[in-house]
Amino acid sequence: MGRKADSYAGGIKDGIFNLTDISAYFLHKSRAGESSLLSDQTCSDLGMEELFTFADRTVSRVGQQYLYHTLRTISQAAGEIEQNEEIIGHLQTDSNLRNRLAKDLSRMQDTEAYSIVRLLSDEQPAVFQNRKIETVYRFVELADCLLSVCFLREHLPYYCLPGKPGEGHRLVSESMYHPLIEDCVANSIDIQDKSVLLNGSNMSGKTTFIRIIGINVLAAQTLHTAFARTFFLFDEIFKGTNTTERIAAAKAVLSYLNTRDNIIVASTHDTELTTLLDKGYDLYHFSEVIEGETFSFDYKLKSGPLYQRNAIRLLEINGFPSAVIRDAYRTIEGMTKQ
C-alpha cells in the first residue's frame, strides 16, 4: 500500500481497487448458501462500491475482502461489528493497541494474500478443506474490519450508533447525510406507522435523499453506524408509461408493499399519488427557491405535499418568448376550469 503500518492513520486509500479479488470471499460465502445478500442491482442503485472504497480503512488484503463481504451481507440479528463494539471502543481509546494491530496486519498487505480464500473452496483437496484454516482467516479479517470501522468513525464529521426501535416500525434520523457528498445538506426525518412519499421538481434532491436513506440503512445493518429499519426503495417507478396507467400501477404497488412489515420511501412527480396514498403515506417534498430572476435548490426536506408550481416562472427566467409564456398560462387556466 506504499506506507508504514506503524504510522497508518486510517485515511482514504489511494490507488486502484481490484474488486474481482476483493469480492472473492463474498462470492465464496454466497455460493455456500448464505441468505440476505445485497443484490448487484441494489449495490448499483445505492452506489455501494463507492461506499466501500470510502469505508475501507483495512490494513490487510483479507480484511479488505471481509469488509466487502460485510457490506453486502445483511444480518437479521446483531452483526459481527455490533457484537464487537467493546473491542472497537478499546481501539478508539488506545492508540498503541491500534498501531500494534495495524503493524501485525500489515504482514498480509501483499496482493497474493487475496488468494488465501481459494483454500476455502470445495474444489481444493481434502487436506486443505479444514475448518481451522477458515477460523484463522476469519479471526484476522474480523480484527482488521473492527480496526477499519474504528478509523472510519474517527474520520467522519459525526456519527451515531444505531438505536433499538420499540414497538412497531420506526425510523428516526437527525441530521442524516451522505459521507461521499461534499458539503452535503443534512436532513432529519421521523417515520412512524406510515411510509413516506416524496415529490418535487427535477434536481431538487429526491433521488439523493432516497439514496442517503439507503446508504444509512446499509451502514446501520452492516457497519453499525446508523439508525434504520428494512426498506424497499423506489424512485420514479414505472417511469415511461402513460400518466394514467403509471399512477394506477404505482398506487397499487405502493399500497401492496405498505404493510406492517415494511417502511416504504418512494419519490414521484405525480401529485395525484399524494391524494391516493395519503392514508398510508406521510408526504414530504423538495423544492427550488426563486428569488427575483434566479433560482436555486436548498436540498432541505419539507413536510407536506408540494403546492407551488414554478415551471412557467422558470421559463420566464430562462428567457422563453412571451408567446410561449402566455400559451402556458392559458393552458393552465383551461385545465383548471375542467
N, C-alpha and C positions, 0 to 999 in steps of 0.2 A: 504493500500500500504506500510505500515511499515515506514512512515516518517511523519514529522510535516509539515503541509501545509505552515506555515509561513516561512519555510526555504527551500521551494521547489525551486530547481534551474532549473527544466525542462530538466533534463538529460534523457538518455535512461533508460527505465524501466527494472527492473529485474522481474523474475517470469514467470509464465505460462499465456499465453493469451487464454482465453476461447472464441474462435471465434464463437461458437454456440450462446452464449449470446451476444457477441459484434455485431454480424451481424443481431440481431433481428429487429432493427429499419429499416435497409436496406431492409430486407425481407418484412416487413410490407409495406414500401413505394413502393417496386417493385410490390407487389400484387395490389397496388392501381392504377397501370397502368402508372407509371412514365416512360418516354422514355429515350433513350440514356444511358442505363446502361451498365457497363463494364461486359462482359460475364465471366463465370467461366474459359473458355479456355484462354481468353486474360489475366485474372488475373494470371493464371498458367504460361503462356508464359513470362510475364513481371516480375514475382516474386512479385506480388502486396502485398501478405501477409507479406513478409519480409520488403517491403517498409513501410507498415502500422505500424509494430512493431517498426521500426526506427523512423517514423514520429510522433508516438503517444506520445505527451507530455501533454496530458489532465490530469486533476485532478479528475473529476467526472466520474462515470460509464456512465451516459447518454451522456456526452461529448465524451467519447470514442466511444460509439455507433454511434454518429453523425459524428465523424471524419471518421469512416469506411464507413458510407453511402456516405459521401462527396467524398471519393477517388474512389468510384465505380459509381458515377453519373456524367456524362459529360454534362455540361450546354452549350446550344447553344448560350446563351447570357452571360453577365457578371455573374459569380458565386457569392455566398454569401461572400466568402473570399475577392474577388476583390472589391465587393461593400462596404466592411467594412475596407478597407486599412487605413482609417483615424484613426479608433479605434486601429488597430494594431500599428500604429505609436505612439499613446499615450502610449500604453502598453510598447513599446520598450524604451521610454524615461522616464517613470515614474515607478520606481521600487516599490514605495509604493502602487501604483494602482495595479501592478501585484500581490504583496503579499496579498493585501486585497481581490482581486478577487479569488486567489487561496485558501485563508482561507475560504471564503464563499462556494466555490465549493466543498471543502473537506467534507462538510456535506453529500455529496452524493457519498462518496467513498465506502460505503458498497455494496457488490455484489448484495444484494437484490434490489438495485436501477435499475439493469438490467430489472427487472420485470415491471417497470412502463410502458414500451411500450405496455404491454398487455392491458392497459386501452384504448389504441387507436384502439384496434381490433373491428371489426364489430360483433364479437361473444359475446362481453360484453353487459350487459343490457343497455337499452337506457339511463338510468340515468348517465352512465359512458361515453357515446358516446357524449361528449360535447367538442366543439372546444376550450373552454377555457383551457381545460386540455392540448391539444396539443400545444397551444400557449405558455403556461408556459414552457412546456417541451422543445420546440424549442428555447425559449429565453435562458434557462440555457445551452443547448447543444451548441448553436451558440457562446455564450460568452466563453465557455470552448474551443471550436475549435479555436477561434481567439487567445486565450492565448497560445494554443498549437503551432500554426503557429509562433507566436512571439518567443517562446522558441526554436523551431526547427531552425529558421533562425539564432538565436543567437549562436547556436552550430555548424553551418556549417562553413567550411573554407572560403567560399564565395558563394554568390548567387546573382540573379538579378530578378527583377520583369519582367513579360512578356511584350514585346513591342507590339504595334499595327501595323500589316502589312499594307502596302499601297495597290496599285492596284495589282491584280494577287496573286498567291500563292508563298509564300517565307518562308523559314526557315533559320534564321541566328543564329548561335550559336558559341560563342567564348569560348574556354577552357571549353567545356562541359565534365562533369564527372559523375560517379555513386557514390552516397554518401555511399553505403554499401560496396564498394570495397576499401580495404586498399591500400593506395599509388596508387590510380587509375591514369593511364595516361590520361590526358585531351586532347581532340581533338576539333578542330574548323571546321565548315563547313558552306557554304553558298549555299543553294539550291534555285534556282530561275528559273522558266519557265520549266526546265527539272526535271525528277526524278533522282534517284541515283541507280546505280548497283555496288555492291561491289564484288571483288574477291580476292583470296589469299589462302594460304595454311591452313591446319587444325591448330587450336590453335593460329592463328596469330592475332585474335581479331575481326573477322567479326561479329559473333553472339553477342558478348559482346557489340560491338558498336551499333548494331541494338537495343539491349535491353536498352542501355543508352539513345538512342533517344526516345524509347517508354516511359521509366520512366520519362524523362524530359517533354514529351508531356503530360503525365498524371498529373504530378505535376503542370505544367503550367495551365492546364484547371481546376484543382480542388483546389489546394492549392495556386495558383497564385504565383509560384516561378520559372518559366522558360518561355522561348520563344518557341512557337511551333504552328503548324497548325495540322489539322486532317490527319492521316496516315491509310494506310493499310500496315501492317508489314509482310514481307515474309522472311523466312530463309531456303534456300535449298529446294524450293518447288519441288514436285514430286520426292523426294529422293527415290531411289529404283527401278525406272523404267529404261528401257534400254535407252542408251545415246541418240539415235536419237529421240525417242518419248519424252523423258524428255525435250530436248532442244526445240522441236517444241511446246510442250504444255506450257512450261514456257514462250516462246516468245509470244504465243497467249494470255495467261492470262495477262502478264505484259503490253503488248500493249493495251489490252482491258481496263485495270484499269487505265492506264496513261492518264486520261482526264484532262480537265481544273479544275475539282472539287477535284482532288486528287494529293497528292505528295506521290510517292512510294519510299521506301527504301528496296532493296532486295539484298540478297547475293547469290553467285553461285560459283561453281567450274568450270562451263562450260564456257571456254573462248570464245566459239563460240557465246554466247549470247551478248558479248560485241560488236561484229560486227553487229549482227542482230538488236540490240536495240540502236545503237549509236545516232540515230536521236532524240530519245525521252528521253534518259538517259545520264547523266554525269557519267563518270567512275572513280572509286576510288578503292584502294586496300590496303591490309595489307600484309606484307611480313616478312620473317625471315631474320636475319642478320648473315652472315657466316664470321667468322674471323679465319683463319688458320684451326685448327681442331675442332673448337667449333662453335655452332650456338645458337642463342637466338632470342627472339621476342622483338621488341621495342614498339609494340602496337600503333604505330603512323599512322594515316590516311594519305595516299599519293594519289595525284591526278593522273589520267590516269589509263590505264589497266596494269595488271601485265605481264611483259615480261620475267622476269628471271625465269628459271626453275632449281630448286635446288634439286629435288627429288633424282637424281642419285648421286649428290655430298653428300647428306645426307646418302645414302647407303655406300659410301666410308668412311665417318666419323665414321659410326657405325660398321665398320669392316666387311662388307659383303665380301665374296670371290671375287677375281679378275675376275673369270669366270662370275659371276653374273653381275659385272660392265660392262665388255666387251659386254656381251649379250644385256644389256640395251642400250648401246651406238649404237650397230649395229641396234637394232630395231628402235631407234630414227632416224638414218640415212636413213633406208629404208622407214620409214613413210614420211620423209621429201621429198624424191625423187618422191613420188607418186603424 
